[in-house]
Amino acid sequence: MTPAWNYRNPLGIGNVIDTVRELMRTDGLDVSFTAIARACGTSRNFLYTNWKTPSRLHLRALQVELAYAFNDAGRTHPSDGTVEGITRHLTQVVRLIRQHPTTAAIARTSRTALPRAHAATDGPLVQVATERVSDLLHPLAPHGGVWRDAALYSRPWKIVWIARPAALCPEAVGDREWEATLDGAFAELLRDLLAPWATAD
């Protein structure tokens, strides 16, 4: 009979996710159940029972990192509900993702991960990003938000699409001119997408 302690995590599920986030900053998608279990002080059985595969834990950690990027940008570059405020906020989100060590680590550990992310049309990470962008756009249509304005409703996904080339480019980090070009191009495209709502600012 397998001991009961193999199926519990003495430090909690939140600790597992935080540990995976930390490990992925160095090892990207090479983080294994063995490394996670060792770092958490738990068993691989606990991890298998709750997540089945390492990729599910990687995905959950990336969802948390994405949420933190939006939250961090909200503290340093908060949106005021105008097109310019939204542009500043989302440009900072893009910058934070590009400069995050996990982005570079994923690029190092998988040749296909970032190209797939560039081309993804759906999936959990696209959904999280789209929902966050929808929340930011809500003030542009004060009577019902993106749900009541068909044109605005199409913008969150389009914004995520144009954000990815600027966000998923870790090789630009440290090159001020390259990063400024990426940020400027994204901001310009974003303003173009939101131009119909700029007059309401």
SVG drawing of the C-alpha trace seen along z (x, -y; Angstrom):
<svg xmlns="http://www.w3.org/2000/svg" viewBox="-25 -63 46 65">
<polyline fill="none" stroke="black" stroke-width="0.4" points="0.0,0.0 1.3,-3.5 1.8,-5.8 -0.8,-8.6 1.9,-11.3 2.7,-10.6 -0.6,-12.2 -0.5,-15.4 1.6,-18.5 2.6,-19.8 3.1,-23.3 0.0,-23.8 -0.9,-24.0 0.0,-27.7 3.5,-26.8 3.7,-24.3 2.7,-27.0 5.1,-29.5 7.9,-27.0 7.2,-26.1 7.2,-29.9 10.6,-30.2 12.1,-27.1 10.8,-28.2 12.7,-31.5 15.9,-29.5 14.9,-26.2 11.9,-27.2 9.9,-24.2 12.6,-21.7 11.2,-21.9 10.3,-18.3 8.0,-16.8 11.2,-15.5 12.7,-19.0 9.3,-20.5 8.8,-17.7 12.3,-18.2 12.0,-22.0 8.6,-21.8 9.4,-19.0 6.6,-16.9 6.2,-13.7 5.9,-13.2 2.7,-11.2 1.1,-14.4 2.0,-16.2 0.7,-13.4 -2.5,-13.2 -3.2,-16.9 -1.8,-17.9 -1.1,-14.6 1.7,-16.1 4.5,-18.7 3.0,-20.7 -0.2,-21.4 1.9,-22.8 3.9,-24.9 0.7,-26.3 -0.7,-27.1 2.5,-28.9 2.4,-30.9 -1.2,-31.9 -0.2,-33.3 2.8,-35.1 0.6,-36.7 -1.8,-37.9 1.1,-39.3 2.3,-41.2 -1.1,-42.9 -1.2,-43.6 2.3,-45.0 1.6,-47.3 -1.5,-48.4 0.7,-49.7 3.3,-51.4 1.3,-52.5 -2.4,-52.4 -5.0,-52.8 -7.3,-55.8 -9.9,-54.3 -8.8,-56.5 -7.2,-55.2 -3.9,-56.8 -4.1,-55.4 -4.9,-51.9 -2.0,-52.2 0.5,-53.1 -0.8,-50.3 -0.7,-47.6 2.7,-48.7 4.1,-48.2 2.5,-44.7 4.2,-43.8 7.5,-45.1 7.2,-43.2 6.5,-39.9 9.4,-40.5 11.8,-41.2 10.6,-38.4 13.3,-35.7 10.7,-33.0 10.2,-34.3 13.9,-34.0 14.1,-30.6 11.3,-29.2 13.0,-30.4 16.2,-28.6 14.6,-25.3 12.1,-24.9 12.6,-26.0 8.9,-25.6 7.2,-27.2 7.5,-30.8 6.6,-30.3 3.5,-28.3 2.6,-31.1 2.9,-33.6 0.5,-31.7 -2.0,-30.5 -5.6,-31.5 -7.0,-30.1 -6.0,-28.3 -5.7,-29.2 -3.0,-31.8 -4.7,-33.6 -8.0,-33.5 -6.4,-35.0 -4.8,-37.8 -8.0,-38.5 -10.1,-38.7 -7.7,-41.1 -7.6,-43.3 -11.5,-43.2 -11.6,-44.5 -9.2,-47.4 -11.4,-48.3 -14.6,-48.3 -14.6,-52.1 -14.4,-53.0 -18.1,-52.0 -19.6,-53.2 -23.0,-51.7 -22.3,-48.0 -18.6,-47.8 -17.2,-45.5 -20.3,-43.3 -22.6,-46.1 -20.3,-47.4 -19.7,-44.9 -16.6,-46.8 -15.1,-47.1 -15.9,-43.4 -13.5,-42.4 -10.6,-44.5 -9.3,-42.4 -8.3,-39.4 -6.8,-41.8 -4.8,-43.5 -3.5,-40.2 -2.5,-39.3 -0.4,-42.5 1.0,-42.4 2.7,-39.0 5.5,-40.0 6.6,-42.8 6.1,-40.7 7.6,-37.4 10.9,-38.8 13.4,-38.1 16.4,-38.5 15.6,-42.3 16.1,-42.7 19.0,-45.0 19.0,-46.6 17.4,-49.9 16.8,-50.9 15.2,-47.5 13.0,-47.5 11.9,-51.1 11.1,-50.1 9.0,-47.2 7.2,-49.3 6.6,-52.1 5.3,-49.9 2.9,-48.1 1.6,-51.4 1.1,-52.9 -0.9,-49.8 -2.9,-49.9 -3.8,-53.5 -4.9,-52.7 -7.1,-49.9 -8.7,-52.1 -8.9,-55.3 -12.7,-55.2 -13.0,-55.5 -10.3,-58.1 -12.9,-61.0 -14.7,-59.7 -11.6,-60.4"/>
</svg>
